[in-house]
Amino acid sequence: MLLRFAIVFSVVAIIISIVAGVKSFQFTNGCYSYLRLAGNAPTVERAEKFLKKVVTYIDKNNLDIGNSSFLIFRPTNDLDNWSGQMRAAYKIVADLSEQTDVSQLTKDNALMKIREVVGYVPDNIAYYPYQVFMIFFLAIFWILAIVFWIWLGILAMIPY
């Protein structure tokens, strides 16, 4: 009976870990990598291209309302604020790339602003809106799996 519990808790913990890994991978490839590229873009046009993908990902995955905090609301994890900053950054570079009479100094200043804006990503955003479920149940099932496997190991050492 203990072996069944240990196996079930282990399997559930592994499944939740895989789902968390997939969600993290999807966010990294769909948004975070483009944020980094936009921050390192050498031209306004390149930054616009990358930020357009970021804004599209935000809209597609509904990352514009809510808070990605785990338990306590933190303003730094406010998705409305973060997505608004990304949209504003995209608007700046989109407006600049359309204009032909913009000085290089203005473009460089815009790129510096973009680097500052894209430098922060809210915590646990890859798992939003299931961040509480992911973190809480992941911890619970791993703890239970470990406890049952240790219990089975201790029982195996006791001679009958």
C-alpha positions in Angstrom: 0.0 0.0 0.0 2.8 2.4 0.9 4.5 1.6 -2.4 1.4 2.6 -4.3 1.2 5.9 -2.6 4.9 6.5 -3.2 4.5 5.7 -6.9 1.3 7.8 -7.3 2.8 10.9 -5.6 6.0 10.5 -7.6 4.1 10.2 -10.9 1.9 13.2 -10.1 5.0 15.3 -9.0 6.8 14.3 -12.2 3.8 15.3 -14.4 3.4 18.7 -12.7 7.2 19.2 -13.1 7.0 18.4 -16.8 4.0 20.8 -17.2 5.9 23.5 -15.4 9.0 22.9 -17.5 6.9 23.1 -20.7 5.2 26.3 -19.6 8.6 27.9 -18.8 10.0 26.8 -22.1 7.0 28.2 -24.0 7.4 31.6 -22.2 11.1 31.7 -22.8 10.8 31.0 -26.5 7.6 33.0 -27.1 8.4 36.2 -25.1 11.5 36.3 -22.9 14.0 35.7 -25.7 12.4 38.4 -27.7 12.6 40.8 -24.8 16.3 40.1 -24.5 16.7 40.6 -28.3 14.8 43.9 -28.1 17.0 45.1 -25.3 20.1 44.3 -27.3 18.8 45.5 -30.6 21.2 47.8 -32.5 18.5 49.6 -34.4 15.0 50.9 -33.7 13.7 48.8 -36.5 15.1 45.6 -35.0 13.7 46.5 -31.6 10.3 47.1 -33.1 10.3 43.7 -34.8 11.1 41.9 -31.5 8.8 44.0 -29.3 5.9 43.3 -31.8 6.4 39.6 -31.0 6.4 40.3 -27.3 3.2 42.3 -27.5 1.6 39.6 -29.7 2.5 37.0 -27.1 1.1 39.1 -24.3 -2.2 39.5 -26.1 -2.4 35.9 -27.2 -1.7 34.5 -23.6 -3.8 37.1 -21.7 -0.9 38.4 -19.8 -2.3 41.9 -19.5 -4.6 41.6 -16.4 -3.8 40.2 -13.0 -0.8 39.6 -10.8 1.8 36.8 -11.1 2.7 36.8 -7.4 2.5 33.5 -5.6 0.7 34.5 -2.3 1.2 38.2 -1.6 0.3 40.9 -4.1 3.4 42.7 -5.3 3.3 45.7 -7.5 6.4 44.5 -9.4 4.3 41.5 -10.5 1.4 43.5 -11.8 0.7 42.3 -15.3 -1.3 45.3 -16.3 1.6 47.6 -15.5 4.2 45.3 -17.2 2.1 44.8 -20.3 1.5 48.5 -20.5 5.2 49.2 -20.4 5.8 46.7 -23.2 3.1 48.2 -25.3 4.4 51.7 -24.6 8.0 50.6 -25.6 6.6 49.1 -28.8 4.7 52.3 -29.6 7.9 54.3 -29.2 9.9 52.3 -31.5 7.1 51.8 -34.0 6.6 55.6 -34.2 10.3 56.2 -34.6 10.7 53.6 -37.3 7.9 55.2 -39.4 9.5 58.6 -39.2 12.3 59.4 -41.7 13.6 62.7 -40.3 14.6 61.4 -36.8 18.1 62.1 -35.6 20.4 59.2 -34.6 20.6 60.7 -31.1 16.8 60.4 -30.7 16.9 56.8 -31.9 19.8 56.0 -29.5 17.8 57.5 -26.6 14.8 55.4 -27.5 16.9 52.3 -27.6 18.3 53.1 -24.1 14.7 53.5 -22.8 13.8 50.2 -24.3 16.8 48.5 -22.6 15.6 49.8 -19.3 12.0 48.8 -19.8 12.6 45.2 -21.1 15.0 44.5 -18.3 12.3 43.4 -15.8 9.9 40.4 -16.1 7.4 39.6 -13.4 8.1 36.6 -11.2 6.2 33.4 -12.0 4.8 34.9 -15.2 5.6 31.7 -17.2 3.0 29.8 -15.0 0.3 32.6 -14.9 -2.6 32.1 -14.2 -1.8 28.8 -12.5 1.3 29.9 -10.6 -0.3 29.1 -7.2 -1.4 25.7 -8.3 1.9 24.9 -9.9 4.2 25.9 -7.0 1.9 24.7 -4.2 1.0 21.3 -5.6 4.5 20.8 -7.0 6.0 21.2 -3.5 3.3 19.1 -1.8 3.5 16.2 -4.2 7.3 16.1 -4.2 7.4 16.3 -0.4 4.8 13.5 -0.1 6.7 11.3 -2.6 10.0 11.8 -0.8 8.3 11.0 2.6 6.7 7.8 1.3 10.0 6.6 -0.4 11.9 7.3 2.8 9.2 5.5 4.9 9.5 2.5 2.5 13.3 2.6 2.9 13.0 2.6 6.7 10.5 -0.2 6.7 12.7 -2.2 4.3 15.6 -2.0 6.9 13.4 -3.4 9.8 13.8 -7.2 10.0 10.6 -9.1 10.3 
